[in-house]
Amino acid sequence: MHVLQFVSNHGYLTVFFGLLLEYLGLPIPGELILVFFGALVYWGKLELWAVLALGLAAVLLGNHFWYFAGRRGGRTWLRWMCRATLGSAQCISRTEHFFQRHGSASLLFTKFVPGLRTFAVPLAGMTGIPYGRFLVFDAVGSLLWLAAATSLGMLMATQLGMTVARIQRLSGTLTLILVLVALIVLLLRLRKRLKYGEPMMNSKPRVQI
């Protein structure tokens, strides 16, 4: 089955579950998914509003889980998440520093940095950012990220000028690229884990809410 045929039948579910699994911690390249589906929006295979709405729902659902995990489980959950996602001590320390510097507003930008967005949400819960404030900043930041990546896909489709028939011929190659990128992300996480080790969090980070 060609990628475009699959997307025609299950495209919106692919957007939702692909992003949901990434935000639950799996090494799935969310930006690449959105760039690909942005191109499909440009070619008329999907509706832009539906891609953004389902993407936002998936991101917020995944973040909702990790926010309350951080709020209730604290460092225990964060260390577990680090082990499960092959995160490193460097990722944790960078996220803590970013939070200490920017407070709640950091949630507007962490989505654009893969290492930061993995640990920013449980840290938000862990540091006591009120849920309503978290939800607003997280929703705005998520929507900015979704719109930027999807727009990039639409722009690339415009510049490339590739026909739907050509994309169908390249469907196997595109699938292979998605798999390879996921493997590269996994290997990079493993390399950082081996280099920097697991996080050692001796105190609860203080964040300017």
Secondary structure, DSSP 8 states (H G I E B T S, - for coil): --HHHHHHHHHHHHHHHHHHHHHTT----HHHHHHHHHHHHHTTSS-HHHHHHHHHHHHHHHHHHHHHHHHHHTHHHHHHHHHHHT--HHHHHHHHHHHHHHGGGGGGTGGGSHHHHHHHHHHHHHTT--HHHHHHHHHHHHHHHHHHHHHHHHHHHHHH---HHHHHHTHHHHHHHHHHHHHHHHHHHHHHHHHH-S----S------
